[in-house]
Amino acid sequence: MVRREPSTSRFEASRLSPARRASDVARLRRERFDVLIIGGGVTGAGAAVDAASRGLSVALVEARDLASGTSSRSSKLIHGGLRYLEQFEFGLVAEALQERGLLASRLAPHLVRPVPILVPLPSHRGFSGLAQRAWQRAYYGTGVGLYDAFAATARLRRSAPRGMPLHRHLSRTETHRRFPSLREDAISGAIQYYDGQVDDARLVATLARTAASLGAAIVPSARAVGLLRDAREVTGVTVRDLETREEFEVHARTVVAATGVWMDDIAGMLSGAGPRESSGLQVRASKGVHLVVPRSAITGEAGLILRTPTSVLFVIPWGGHWIIGTTDTDWTLDRGHPAASATDISYLLGQVNAVLDRPIGTADIEGVYAGLRPLLSREARQRQPHSRDEQTSALSRTHAVVEPMLGLMLIAGGKYTTYRVMAADVIDRVAHRLGGLRRHGGLVPASRTADLPLLGADGYHPLWTNRADLARRHGIPVGVLEHLLERYGSLAFEVLDIDPSLRRPIEGAPEYLAAEVAYAALAEGALHLEDVLTRRTRISFETDHRGTASAADASKVMGEVLGWDAATRAREVDHYLARVAAEQESQQMLDDLTADAARLGAPDVRGFQADRAIV
């Protein structure tokens, strides 16, 4: 059962407009929901889709913007995790590859597409080197072959079409042809395999809109500041609307906290006990830093995966850019704005330059971003003790759902790729509380999201096939339509139809249209300039000016939708410029402590420094 007005189309119901936010805030005040979700990252948004598609009444509140935390700062890959095969995490890899296939072929083909990746094989000299090269090719070939085999098994189980091409072995000459920037003396060949690439923030926004199209109330910039309780049962949340500073109660039969690295804050509200004792979950924050350089800095037609002393390094093509990452280090400082230090940047450059024929330097860097992975450490410590300064890459990437108090579900850990499995697991727990799963004689149907295309997926393939003709009919270059189809799918023409005068490039970012900025505010829940420049578009790290040259124009376009006056537009621009300056200053610092202090020099546009709250 879909909980929306019968006279409203799915596309119309999906629009996260200013009017829709006001309507959803009013719903928060008056309704009692079956499930209230705290956290607008990929897990929270996925849980909202799962619950709403089962016919439950759903609300989601997010303190900042959709995907403003970890879910917009990943390596932009939908992947099984090739390195987890070496750790014998076969179940995790198989599960992730099944999800990769679903996303690429059925759920979000407009957002997830194949990207070729090379596993370079090191060069060894002499007779002993010949044997070593043969062993390494067999070893890595077996691993990649097993990766493909797991993916094939997942396809058969789901009767899904092939999502990714199979791997193949390359000679040294073929490898150099595919990736001329690799040092020829450092490799003996490579194995090419495929994984999925995604704009992580766009996938989260699409999930949120899909949930909204099914009747969910989606409210960003609404911060949970307390739990409502009746004796030993959680009955809702006190929320502060960060746009109006008003506080109100939201009542729900169940509350799901999908807050990632903020999980301990939620758990700490229970019984006045320490968070670890109350929740049963221990979440560690691991900082991952990525660099973005122009495509011209490195010559290659595929990505790279490289082994490092602590983990792996990806060099992934990203439109006209390369993404290089990531680090994997413990982080105990500000979780809202993790800072990349000069040491992080130097480490990444050193690792990638070890295999390039022309080293890249800080002058080549267009953008830098840092995110925090929420690692579930409970299972890892069952295997062996961990010290505080351990390598966080040893921690588990599995997930867990616990119910520390009646009516409150916590979900933590996991991988971006397996968000749908995590969402189904936590909503299964909700279903049991609300009356049981229907497949066991209960009231709530089982998860349906494996067969539910996300918004924009329906009709995408014929549109892509006929893109040249469609572009001619709409009077735009084919490249522009391709760009829109790969970001909005079948909703691309909604963007074009906003206003013909907005079909121009945004100042300082010729890859993006002004219409996309307007659409972000009109339909995608963006409330502030940084929401658009850092997440609805990726101008903040795809331009060497970090979006500063686009801020004024984008603020004007966005302000027309949101009704900003001149003072508000100027304030939004000032906040954004201060943010960029603070990030650039932090990247000059040598350690986490000083980088964190520099980053916090810029106030949050939503005024978080003045708030004391859960998340």
Salt bridges, closest charged atoms under 4 A:
ASP24 OD2 - ARG20 NE 2.95
GLU31 OE2 - ARG27 NE 2.85
ASP34 OD2 - ARG3 NH2 3.89
ASP34 OD1 - ARG253 NH1 3.14
ASP50 OD1 - ARG54 NE 2.68
ASP65 OD2 - ARG535 NE 2.67
ASP65 OD2 - ARG536 NH1 2.73
GLU86 OE2 - ARG307 NH2 2.73
GLU89 OE2 - ARG383 NH2 3.71
GLU99 OE1 - ARG420 NE 2.82
ASP148 OD2 - HIS167 ND1 2.74
GLU174 OE2 - ARG168 NH2 3.75
ASP185 OD1 - ARG183 NE 3.20
ASP195 OD1 - ARG100 NH1 2.77
ASP199 OD1 - ARG538 NH1 2.61
ASP200 OD2 - LYS76 NZ 3.03
ASP200 OD1 - ARG538 NH1 3.13
GLU233 OE2 - ARG433 NH2 2.33
ASP241 OD1 - ARG21 NH2 2.96
GLU243 OE2 - HIS528 NE2 2.97
GLU246 OE1 - ARG29 NH2 2.83
GLU247 OE2 - ARG240 NH2 2.52
GLU249 OE1 - HIS251 NE2 3.35
ASP265 OD2 - ARG335 NH2 2.79
GLU301 OE1 - ARG178 NH1 2.84
ASP328 OD1 - ARG373 NH1 3.19
ASP330 OD2 - ARG284 NH2 3.04
ASP344 OD2 - LYS287 NZ 2.53
GLU366 OE1 - HIS321 ND1 2.77
GLU379 OE2 - ARG378 NH2 3.92
GLU390 OE2 - ARG284 NH1 2.65
GLU390 OE1 - HIS386 ND1 1.76
GLU403 OE1 - ARG429 NH2 3.76
ASP425 OD2 - HIS399 NE2 2.69
ASP428 OD1 - ARG54 NH2 2.92
ASP451 OD1 - ARG106 NH1 2.90
ASP458 OD2 - ARG10 NH1 3.82
ASP469 OD1 - ARG472 NH2 3.47
ASP469 OD2 - ARG473 NH2 3.01
GLU482 OE2 - ARG467 NE 2.71
GLU486 OE2 - ARG113 NE 3.66
GLU494 OE1 - ARG15 NH2 3.65
GLU511 OE2 - HIS321 NE2 3.83
GLU516 OE2 - HIS483 NE2 2.90
GLU516 OE1 - ARG487 NE 2.70
GLU524 OE2 - ARG202 NH2 2.45
GLU530 OE2 - ARG535 NH2 3.46
GLU530 OE1 - ARG579 NH1 3.38
ASP531 OD1 - ARG535 NH2 2.89
ASP531 OD2 - ARG606 NH2 2.88
ASP553 OD2 - ARG504 NH1 2.86
GLU572 OE2 - HIS528 ND1 2.71
GLU583 OE2 - ARG579 NH2 3.36
GLU583 OE2 - ARG599 NE 3.89
ASP592 OD1 - LYS287 NZ 2.73
ASP604 OD2 - ARG64 NE 3.49
ASP604 OD2 - HIS337 NE2 3.11
ASP611 OD1 - ARG240 NH1 2.83
ASP611 OD2 - ARG245 NH1 2.88
